Amino acid sequence: LQVTRKVKSMQMFHKPVSSAMQGDRVGVCVTQFDPKQLERGLVCTPESLRTIYAAVISVRKISYFKGTLHTKSKFHITVGHETVMGRVTFFGHAPSEPRTEPDPAPSAGEDPAPFQFEREYLYQEEYLIGQPRQEGGDSDGKPAAPKQQDEKQWALLEFEKPVTCPRLCLVIGSKLDTDIHSNICRLAFHGVLLEGFEEKNYPEQSLPRLRVYKSKHKEGQVERVADDYTVIGRNLFKKETNIQLFVGLKVTLSTGECGVIEGGFGQSGKMKIRVPGE
């Protein structure tokens, strides 16, 4: 209803009380309110609930669910007191970069890698925790043993209609359209709501804050060596590509050297790559 009214008095089993909390059954006398307006809904402390159109959650698959969890799939999302349809997009930690200084050690009980809008995350096609990941081989050329995927993954949920819920509430994703007589688990994943987007136009206003990227691989050729530290490359970009968007990105040559794109060269999509060593 989105209305705020004063509570005149409260009783719990016919005894006056001054406060109530989750789990209590309480009678509330509210001033200037028509009870005919009230249907099943929520009564709360002002500002403790938000109506959101999308959310970022921590995510864990329920082990009894046998299906796979794919990005862009739709699930029944239970959050607060509502269940709505929602589309899910998975993302996780970006590949680690060399650091000049170590991260500070987390305090006791503190999440060592909490979700933050300031960090970059890698787009993922599906839920990956617990699946094997193949690392590079050793110096003898033998393939490395598979390792487990990182034990942390998040998801963006986009709801088909807005939901009202408290902060840090439980979220459950289900496939409730599955036959209830089949002997399978319909609950797919659970998590905690970390961030909510309250704007109806959140894709333009708020979603750009979420820095999730896809990893792409492009190959081109070295056309010629310009000097001891520079090569000219071709067939990596089209003629109409704005190469300035790629300036500063790393390039690995087939001979093993690493270089950095310095800019375009001419008008045909060629680029200049600087290699720090000869």
N, C-alpha and C positions, 0 to 999 in steps of 0.2 A: 504493500500500500504506500510505502515511502512517506509515512507520517510519523511525527514525534509528538507524544502526549505525556503529560505529567502523571506519575503513579501516586495516587492518594494514599493507599495502604496496601499491605500484603498479609496474607495468612497462610500458614502451613498446618493443615489438620486442625483448623479452628483456633490456632494460636498465632497472635501477631508476630511478624518477623520484620527485620529491617533490611535483609538481603536474601538473595537466592542465587544458586549456582547450578552448573550442569549436573543433572541427576535428581534435582529436587522436583517435587510436585507442589505447585504454589498457586494460590488464588490471588489475582491482581485486580485491584479497583483502579480504573483509569478514568480521568476526568475528560469531559467534552469529547466523548467518542461514541459513535453509533455502533452497537455490537452487531447490527445487521450487515455491516461492511465486512465483518471478519469471517474468513474461511480458514481452512487449514493453512498455516503459514508460520512465520517466525516472529517472535518477540525478543528483543535484544537490547543491550546497552547501546546508546547512540554511537555511531561510527565504528561499531565492532564488526559489522557485516559490509560486504561490498558486492555489487552486481557487476559481473565480469563477462566479457565476450570470448576471452581466450586466456590461457594460463601456461606457465612453465612449471613442470613438476619433475621431481626425482622419480625414477621409474624402476620397478622390479617386476620381472615376470613371475607369475604364480606357477610353481613347479608342476602342479597337476594339469595345467593347461597344455595340451599336446600340439596345438597349432603354432605357426610362426607369427611373429608380430612384425608387420611390414609398414614402413612409412607410407602415408596417404591412405591407410586403411581406416575404416570407420568402426567405432565401438560405441556401446552404450556406456556413458560416463556417469558414474554416481559421485556427486560432490555435494556436501551439505545435506540437504533434505530432498535433493532433486536428482533425477536421472534423465539425461538428454543425450542425443547423438552427437558425437564429436569426431573430428579427424585428427590423427596423430602424426607427428613428425619427430623422428628420433635424431639425437645428436650426442656427441661425446667429446672427450678430451682431444685437443689438437695434438699431432705428433710433437714430442718434446723437442725444444730447441736448446742448443748449448747456452748455459747461463754463466755470466761472469761472477754472479754472487748467488749463493744458495738461498732458497726461500726460507723465511723464518719458521722455526719449528712450531706446530700448533700447540695450543694449551690443552690441558687434560679435558677430554670431552668435546673438544672443538673439531668440527669437520675439517680435515686436512685440505680439501679441495672443494669449497662451497661454490654454488653457482654464483657467477658475477657477470653483469652486463659488460664489464670492461674486458673480459677475456674473449679469445676466439675459440670457436668450437667447430668440430668437423661434422658435416652432414652425414647421416648414416641411413642406409636403405632399410635397415631392420634392427630389431633388438639383438644385441651381440654378446651381452655379458654371459660368460661361461662357455662361449664357443672357442674352438682352437684358433690360434693366430700363428701363421708361419713366419718366422724371422729369417733373416739372411743367413747364409751358410758360414762355416768357420774358414780359417786360413787354408785348410786342406781341401776345400771345395765340397765338404760334406754338408748336406742340408741340416739346418738346425732343427731341434725337436720343437713341436708345436708348443706355444705358450697360451695361457688363458688370456682372453680379452680383459681390458681394464674393468675393475669392479665398480665402475661409476658410469651412469648414463642418464640422460635427461630426455624429456619429450615436450614438444609444444602441442597443446590441445586447443583446437579451434571448435567452439560449440556452435550447433545449429541454432540455438536460441540462448540468450543470456541466462546465467545462473547466479543466485545469491548465496553467499557462503562466507564463513569466517576465514581468517588468515591461517596458514599452516594446517589446513584441514586435510583429512584423509581423502584420497581419490582412488576410485576403483574403476577399471575398464573391463567390460564384459561383452560377451557375445550372447545376448539374451534371446536372439532370434533362433538359436540352436534348439533342436527338438528336446523338450524337457524329459522325454522318455528314454533318450539315448544315454548310455552310461559314460558320459564325458563331463569334464569340468567346463563350465561356461564362464568362469571368472578368469580373465586373461592376465591382468597386471594390476599393481597397486603402487601408490606413491604418496608424496606430500606436496601440496600446492605451495610453491615457493614464490611465484610472482603472478599477479593477475593484471589483465589489461581491461580497464573500465571504459575505454573510449569505443564507440560504435565503429569509428573509422580507424581502429587500431592498426590495420595493415599499413596505412600510410603514416600514422602519427607515432605509434609506439614500437611496432615490429622492427623498424630499422635499427633499434638499439640492440637487438639480438644478433650477435655477430657469428652467424653460422655460414660456413663456406663449403663448397665442393672442391675436391682435389681433381685437377685435370692434367693430362699429360699431352704435350705437343712436341713434335719432332720437326726439325728443319735441317738445312745443310750449311756448312761453312763455304762461302763462295771464294774467299781469299783472305790471306793474312795481311793486314794493313801495316802493322809494325810489331815490335817485340811483345807488345802488351794488348794488341787490339786485333780482333777478327771481324769481318763483315759476314753476316749470316743472311740466308734467304729461305723462303718457303715455310717460315714459321707463322707469318701473319699475311692476311690479305692486303691488297693495295689500299682499301678503304678503312682498314683498322687504325684506330687511334693508338699508336705505339706508346704514347706518353703514359697510358694507363698501366703499362708493363715495365716502365723504367724502374730499375732497382731490383727486379726479380732475378733469381739465380738461374744460371744455365750450366749444364754439365756437358762437356764435350766427350765424344766417344773415346778420346785418348786419355780421359781421366781428369783433365783440368776443369776447374770451376771458374765461371766468369759471371759478370753482372751486365744486364742490358743497360746501356747508356742512353740509347735513343734511336731514332730512325736514321736511315741512310738513304737519301734520294726519295723518290716518289712512288716506288714500286713495292713497298712493304718490306724492304730490307732493313736490317737493324745493325747497330754497332754494339759489339760485346767487348768489354774490357776484362782481360784475364790478369789477375794480380801478379802471377809469376810468369816467367818467359814461356 
